[in-house]
Amino acid sequence: MKKALLLAFCLNFVQIASAQLEKVLHQTFELSDSITSVSLNIYGDYEFQKWSSNTIMVETSIELYDASPSILNHFVKKGRYDLVFAAKGAMLNLDSKDLERTAIKTRVKNKKNKNSDEIETKQCFEIVKVRVFIPDSFLVVDRTMLNKIVAEEEATATSNE
């Protein structure tokens, strides 16, 4: 009896654990020497992290619950999590392709009545975490603007550390 309960518990745990999908996406954006400012218009919350490179890299971690892998892959291919960039003179604009993320919904068979063919719509739970890796040569002015450190600011920043 104990073994049967343990087996049932383990199978239930596997089923619950498999309901979560995870994917990590990376996008990189080259910064030419002429770029002195970067304007950001990224959907949702994000954090900055400095790194020693001359590119901006955006890491998007996605967790999706109550959906199939094909649904997550569909939204990745459609560009739901993509960023687009446009350089205008010394300014680089980095924007989310999809600034209005509607809730992801799936259609599933009603589990309450196993004899019914009734289909219900269920909203998927989605967690998206974004980290923006910025070159050491740029300063965060605010959450929407980065500026390149000029030689004078660089000397001050180094002496203050």
C-alpha positions as CSV (number, residue, x, y, z in Angstrom):
1,M,0.0,0.0,0.0
2,K,2.8,2.4,0.9
3,K,4.6,1.7,-2.4
4,A,1.4,2.3,-4.3
5,L,0.9,5.7,-2.6
6,L,4.6,6.6,-3.2
7,L,4.3,5.7,-6.9
8,A,1.1,7.7,-7.2
9,F,2.7,10.7,-5.5
10,C,5.8,10.5,-7.8
11,L,3.7,10.2,-11.0
12,N,1.6,13.2,-9.8
13,F,4.8,15.2,-9.2
14,V,6.2,14.4,-12.6
15,Q,2.9,15.5,-14.2
16,I,3.0,18.8,-12.2
17,A,6.6,19.4,-13.1
18,S,6.1,18.8,-16.8
19,A,3.4,21.6,-16.9
20,Q,6.2,24.2,-16.8
21,L,8.0,25.1,-19.9
22,E,11.2,27.1,-19.9
23,K,13.2,28.8,-22.6
24,V,16.1,31.3,-22.6
25,L,16.6,33.6,-25.6
26,H,19.6,35.7,-26.4
27,Q,19.9,38.7,-28.8
28,T,23.0,40.7,-29.4
29,F,23.3,44.2,-30.9
30,E,26.5,45.6,-32.2
31,L,27.4,49.1,-31.1
32,S,29.6,51.0,-33.6
33,D,32.1,53.6,-32.3
34,S,29.7,56.4,-33.4
35,I,26.9,55.3,-31.0
36,T,26.9,57.5,-27.9
37,S,23.4,56.9,-26.6
38,V,21.0,54.0,-26.4
39,S,17.3,54.5,-26.0
40,L,15.4,51.6,-24.5
41,N,11.7,50.8,-24.9
42,I,11.5,47.3,-23.5
43,Y,8.2,45.6,-22.4
44,G,8.0,44.8,-18.7
45,D,10.6,44.9,-16.0
46,Y,14.3,44.3,-16.8
47,E,17.6,44.7,-15.1
48,F,21.0,45.9,-16.3
49,Q,24.3,44.1,-15.9
50,K,27.7,45.5,-17.1
51,W,30.0,43.3,-19.1
52,S,33.3,43.8,-21.0
53,S,32.1,43.7,-24.6
54,N,31.2,46.3,-27.2
55,T,27.8,44.8,-27.8
56,I,24.5,44.9,-25.9
57,M,23.1,41.4,-25.2
58,V,19.6,40.9,-24.0
59,E,18.8,37.6,-22.2
60,T,15.1,36.8,-22.0
61,S,14.1,33.9,-19.7
62,I,10.6,32.6,-20.3
63,E,8.5,30.3,-18.0
64,L,5.1,29.3,-19.3
65,Y,2.7,27.2,-17.4
66,D,-0.4,25.2,-18.6
67,A,0.7,25.2,-22.3
68,S,2.3,22.8,-24.7
69,P,5.8,23.3,-26.1
70,S,4.4,24.0,-29.5
71,I,2.5,27.0,-28.1
72,L,5.7,28.5,-26.6
73,N,7.6,27.8,-29.8
74,H,4.8,29.5,-31.8
75,F,5.1,32.7,-29.8
76,V,8.9,32.6,-29.9
77,K,8.8,32.3,-33.8
78,K,6.2,35.1,-34.0
79,G,8.6,37.4,-32.2
80,R,6.7,37.9,-29.0
81,Y,10.0,38.3,-27.1
82,D,12.1,39.9,-29.8
83,L,13.7,43.3,-29.7
84,V,14.3,45.4,-32.8
85,F,16.9,48.2,-33.2
86,A,17.4,51.2,-35.4
87,A,20.4,53.5,-35.4
88,K,19.7,57.2,-36.0
89,G,23.0,59.1,-36.0
90,A,24.7,58.7,-32.7
91,M,21.5,57.2,-31.1
92,L,20.5,53.5,-31.1
93,N,16.9,52.8,-30.4
94,L,16.2,49.3,-28.9
95,D,12.5,48.5,-28.7
96,S,10.4,45.4,-27.9
97,K,8.8,44.1,-31.1
98,D,5.6,43.4,-29.1
99,L,4.8,46.2,-26.7
100,E,1.3,44.9,-25.9
101,R,1.5,41.2,-24.8
102,T,-1.9,39.8,-24.6
103,A,-2.5,36.9,-22.3
104,I,-1.7,33.5,-23.8
105,K,-4.8,31.3,-23.8
106,T,-5.3,27.6,-24.7
107,R,-8.3,25.5,-25.4
108,V,-8.6,22.3,-23.3
109,K,-11.1,19.6,-22.8
110,N,-13.2,20.1,-19.7
111,K,-11.6,18.0,-17.0
112,K,-14.5,18.3,-14.6
113,N,-16.8,16.2,-16.7
114,K,-14.8,13.4,-18.3
115,N,-17.8,12.2,-20.4
116,S,-18.3,15.6,-22.0
117,D,-16.6,16.9,-25.1
118,E,-16.9,20.4,-23.9
119,I,-13.9,22.7,-24.6
120,E,-12.9,25.5,-22.3
121,T,-10.5,28.4,-22.6
122,K,-7.7,28.5,-20.1
123,Q,-5.2,31.3,-19.5
124,C,-1.6,30.3,-19.3
125,F,0.6,31.8,-16.6
126,E,3.7,33.4,-18.1
127,I,6.8,34.8,-16.3
128,V,9.3,36.7,-18.4
129,K,12.6,38.0,-16.9
130,V,14.9,40.2,-19.0
131,R,18.5,41.1,-18.4
132,V,20.2,43.7,-20.5
133,F,24.0,43.3,-20.6
134,I,25.6,46.6,-21.4
135,P,29.2,47.5,-22.3
136,D,31.4,48.8,-19.5
137,S,31.8,51.9,-21.6
138,F,28.1,52.9,-21.1
139,L,26.4,54.4,-18.0
140,V,22.7,53.9,-17.1
141,V,21.1,57.3,-17.0
142,D,17.7,55.9,-16.2
143,R,15.7,52.7,-17.2
144,T,15.2,54.0,-20.7
145,M,18.5,55.6,-21.5
146,L,22.2,54.7,-21.7
147,N,25.0,57.1,-22.5
148,K,28.6,56.4,-23.5
149,I,31.2,57.4,-21.0
150,V,33.6,60.0,-22.5
151,A,37.2,60.0,-21.5
152,E,36.7,62.7,-18.8
153,E,33.8,60.8,-17.2
154,E,35.7,57.6,-17.5
155,A,38.6,59.0,-15.5
156,T,36.2,60.3,-12.8
157,A,34.3,57.0,-12.6
158,T,37.6,55.1,-12.2
159,S,39.0,57.4,-9.5
160,N,35.7,57.2,-7.6
161,E,35.9,53.4,-7.4
